[in-house]
Amino acid sequence: PESVATIFVNFPEPHSSEDEPLVSKSLLQDAHRALEPGGNFTLVTDDIQIWEAAKDELSELTHLYDTKANTGLPPKFGSSFFDRLWETRGFKERFYIYALKKSSKVAKEDDKGKDKA
């Protein structure tokens, strides 16, 4: 626990309707446990449905993460063979989410406040 600085999910495959999405609430909760204080979870995709679904999941976990969702690529992202290949085929839209882990203490305090609500 709390031993990973950064988790990257780059261009995940879309899921079928029967499968749980890759960026699910349970994955994000597990990632929070694995991330060190101040660690981050970064998702980069060219699929707006994956991006929207991840934003929805993270909107329910505001007690765990400070989140920034944006279009384009994150700063200093670089490139890959597949990124360049998709771009040459006309797939140019990119989306990313940067989720910074809140400290475990803040998350626990937020959880207590949620119980009272």
C-alpha positions in Angstrom: 0.0 0.0 0.0 1.0 3.6 -0.7 4.1 2.5 -2.7 3.4 3.6 -6.3 4.1 7.2 -7.5 2.1 7.2 -10.7 -0.3 4.9 -12.5 -0.7 5.4 -16.2 -3.6 4.0 -18.3 -2.8 4.9 -21.9 -5.3 4.3 -24.7 -7.3 1.4 -23.2 -9.4 -0.8 -25.4 -13.1 0.0 -25.3 -15.1 -2.5 -23.3 -18.1 -4.4 -24.4 -21.4 -3.7 -22.8 -21.2 -7.0 -20.7 -17.8 -6.1 -19.2 -17.1 -3.7 -16.3 -15.2 -0.7 -17.7 -11.5 -0.7 -17.1 -11.6 2.6 -15.3 -14.2 1.5 -12.7 -14.9 2.7 -9.2 -13.2 -0.4 -7.8 -10.1 0.1 -9.9 -9.9 3.7 -8.8 -10.3 2.7 -5.1 -7.6 0.1 -5.5 -5.3 2.7 -7.2 -5.9 5.1 -4.3 -4.7 2.4 -1.9 -1.6 1.7 -4.0 -0.6 5.3 -4.6 1.8 7.0 -2.3 0.7 10.3 -0.7 0.6 12.9 -3.6 0.7 10.1 -6.2 -1.4 10.4 -9.4 -3.5 8.3 -11.7 -3.4 9.5 -15.3 -5.7 8.3 -18.1 -5.1 9.2 -21.8 -7.5 8.0 -24.4 -8.8 8.8 -27.9 -12.3 7.4 -27.0 -14.6 10.0 -25.6 -16.9 7.3 -24.1 -14.0 6.0 -22.0 -13.1 9.5 -20.9 -16.7 10.4 -20.0 -17.2 7.1 -18.1 -13.9 7.7 -16.1 -15.0 11.2 -15.3 -18.3 9.9 -14.0 -16.6 7.3 -11.8 -14.2 9.9 -10.5 -17.1 12.4 -9.7 -18.2 9.9 -7.1 -14.7 9.7 -5.5 -14.0 13.4 -4.8 -13.0 12.4 -1.3 -10.1 10.4 -2.7 -8.9 12.5 -5.7 -8.5 16.0 -7.0 -9.3 15.6 -10.6 -8.5 17.5 -13.8 -10.1 16.4 -17.1 -9.1 18.0 -20.3 -8.9 17.6 -24.1 -5.6 17.1 -25.9 -2.6 15.4 -24.3 -1.2 16.0 -20.9 2.0 18.1 -20.7 5.2 16.2 -21.4 3.2 13.1 -22.6 5.4 12.3 -25.6 4.2 10.0 -28.3 4.0 6.3 -29.3 3.9 4.3 -32.4 0.2 3.7 -32.1 -0.5 7.3 -31.3 1.3 8.4 -34.5 -0.4 5.7 -36.5 -3.9 6.7 -35.4 -3.1 10.4 -36.1 -2.1 9.6 -39.6 -5.4 7.8 -40.1 -7.3 10.9 -39.0 -7.9 10.1 -35.4 -6.6 13.3 -33.8 -8.9 13.8 -30.7 -7.3 13.0 -27.4 -8.6 13.3 -23.9 -7.0 12.9 -20.5 -7.7 12.8 -16.8 -5.2 13.6 -14.2 -6.3 12.5 -10.7 -4.1 13.5 -7.8 -4.5 11.4 -4.7 -5.7 13.2 -1.6 -3.9 12.2 1.6 -5.3 9.2 3.3 -6.1 11.4 6.3 -8.2 13.8 4.2 -10.0 10.8 2.5 -10.8 9.3 5.9 -12.1 12.6 7.2 -14.2 13.1 4.1 -15.6 9.5 4.5 -16.7 10.4 8.1 -18.4 13.5 6.8 -20.2 11.4 4.2 -21.6 9.1 6.9 -23.2 12.0 8.7 -24.9 13.3 5.6 
